[in-house]
Amino acid sequence: MRIARFSIDGNVAFGAVEGEGTVESGGLVLDIIKGIPYTDFELSGTKVPLSKVRLLPPVLPNKVVAVGRNYAEHAKELGNEVPEAPVVFFKPTTSVIGPGDAIEYPSFSEDLHHEAELAVVIGRLCREVPRERVQDVIFGYTCANDVTARDVQKRELQWARAKGFDTSCPLGPWVETGLTPAAAGDLTVQATVNGEQRQLGRTSDMIRSIEDLVVHISEAMTLLPGDVILTGTPAGVGPLTVGDEVAVTIEGIGTLTNRVIKRG
């Protein structure tokens, strides 16, 4: 099931996405969910065309936990070694935007990059998750763009500003709940800029699997419903300029599209 979060007439709700097509092509409707989707829920039977609503970030995470250098070719293209342990960092909740929202080019950077990623959405409170229970704590998967001020990342000793600035974490367009970690671990990940392909890889190329990452991260911190884990990006990252339209497409999930604007 695909679960979207949206606003209509000033109200915010969750809905199950029904029909075939994309956000842009039409043909999709939302069956409004009673309550929140992390627990047992019912479909209301009240349906609205997706074209009549504004899609929001599919979740409002308490925290976004991101993993760097989880694809060997991406580490290589930036001149980095594959780390012995996962490189974990945070993106603040203020960095999260939804499909169609603008990425604001930060005033302190001159080298903004896209990074297409599979995002894992946590579905229940958990800590120290054993490998055999990882499936139980995952709500689903969505598309993410770990937008990065590459020049800032290179010159500062930590990545908080380079990867945590406002609008640097697009998520969406919805959460796909029908995938197991094994299935999500072998999907095509693609990024295009103005229709031109930049990144093309598979989640099977990840150095650490989804299970590895959930186990590793939950050893250190409690994960809450709606929290997001970014699993790393394949090779092909590259620059964005004001006016660019960047799209992240993940097989079996959907396409997340955002445009870059000048920060006002």
Salt bridges, closest charged atoms under 4 A:
GLU18 OE1 - LYS47 NZ 2.98
GLU42 OE1 - LYS34 NZ 3.74
GLU77 OE2 - HIS74 ND1 2.86
ASP101 OD1 - ARG54 NH2 3.10
GLU104 OE1 - ARG263 NE 3.66
ASP111 OD1 - HIS113 NE2 3.05
GLU115 OE2 - ARG150 NH2 2.74
GLU115 OE1 - LYS163 NZ 3.34
ASP136 OD2 - ARG133 NE 3.62
ASP146 OD1 - LYS91 NZ 2.62
ASP146 OD2 - LYS163 NZ 2.73
GLU156 OE2 - ARG161 NH2 2.74
ASP186 OD1 - ARG202 NE 2.90
ASP212 OD1 - ARG131 NH2 2.28
ASP227 OD2 - LYS63 NZ 2.74
GLU245 OE2 - ARG259 NH2 3.25
GLU251 OE1 - ARG202 NH2 3.44
